[in-house]
Amino acid sequence: MLTKRQFKNFAILIVATIISIPAMGQDLLANQAPIDRKMKAVDSMALHRLIQAESYDSPAADLYNDWNNRYAHKATVLPDSFRIDLRGFCMPTPSRVLTSNFGARWGRQHKGLDIKVYIGDTIRAAFSGKVRIVRYEGRGYGKYVVIRHYNGLETIYGHMSKQLVTEEQEVRAGDPIGLGGNTGRSTGSHLHFETRLCGIALNPALMFDFKNQDVVNDYYVFRKSTYNRESAEATRLRGVGGVAVNGDLDIPQQSYASTNSSSSKKNAKTHSTRFHKVAKGETLSSIARKRGMTVSAICKLNHIKSTTRIRPGQILRYN
């Protein structure tokens, strides 16, 4: 049995302990604050060292002679072949919906992919690199950003509602660089995404699979001799509706077979992919008659329906 005096002392001890708990918590928080600041500084230093290391080993240093903030793209000497490292990527947007392919569109070349995003959606850097241009172009890209990456590529992000980076800023893959929008020459909110090598637009579908939110491989090896064929195949596999169109490089198509014999040349001609550019007033029926095909055959090749409305300048495959 506790005496009255012992009980009083025990009660005082309990009250003192309860009162001291918040103070101890505050002391812990106070002691933790300098540690948090120190860790943040360490993280920043580690990130800066990592960026410097990537920059030092950058293949882009061998491709570009200057750093120009005036032109979004200016063609320079394009190597016959070049290996692009796609590891460490980030998809620019989680959207899986493509609205327009790379290639011929409405009588002109469309140099990128259009991906459906909504105004305010976060757009992210596809790879680590340095921001080269942050600008507005009323008759073109709208609010856009150009990033030069350490792997040699440059990426362009167009029609955004807001840019979140500045020129000369170093970014990591996945860093927010802007918000989805409908600025510039645009008919609805979307992201216009370009991948360029030495200023020349390459089909993003060669490297990015937006429907599966992944890159197609660890590396993409660009070759002048096979680019057009590979670009058309990439659009067929990963484009809108599987409509394959030629890329924008003026590179002659190379046949799969050797050209040393007449039979090889004949086979190459037989298996070449051919396209029809829709003229004003043409219909699927008139095109089918002109190309000696049926409407259903054209629809099957282009993954469209017989009731699909075709537009002047549209590209249709017919073999």
C-alpha angles and dihedrals in degrees: 000000000000117000119232091256093049091049091052092051091048091052092050090051093052092049092049091050093051092049092050095054097078090045090052089049091051090050090052092050091047091051092046095053096073089046091053091050091049093049090049090053091048091050091050091050092048091049091049091050090049092051091048091051092050091047092050092054093039116141086203089074089069094048104048127054097188145024107233121182095184103070125053087206132003119175117240132171108314115210119234088240136004133176115225118201109223096179118114091034130152124202107244090227135007089231114119096190118105117194102180137022132228114260138036113011130164092345097311140073118272104206100198147019124278114220122190112246132153128237108279097022112140116254116201137199111264094212138002116277146103128298109243103175136021109176149131123244113183097194096040136013095007108204104001144166130210120200126189109211130208091238091066099259127115118208127202124203114195143187094026122160093220138011116222099189137061133224115277091022117139114227136187125223107277097025112138109253102168150337128263116260151147104248128139122008096356135127098198141002110292143125117254104206124191133183115199135183116198088345094305116121114239123193106264088211087072088068109016129058103194094178090060095031094233144099116258095237144343089267138020116207111206114209124178091212096059104023100104094049092046092047092053091048092049091054091048090053102036107016134096108297091341094279106161118210133171120262125242099256116110093228120134116244114256119217122235091231131063115270095216094101136046091235090056090051090049092051092048091052092047094053098042115119115242130198137198122214110216114238126205112283096017122132133192089259095053092046091049091052092047093051096040094244140113124257090240091055092053091046091051093050092049098037093237136123128249087246093054112122110233123206133214109267093026115136119229126185114227106179 
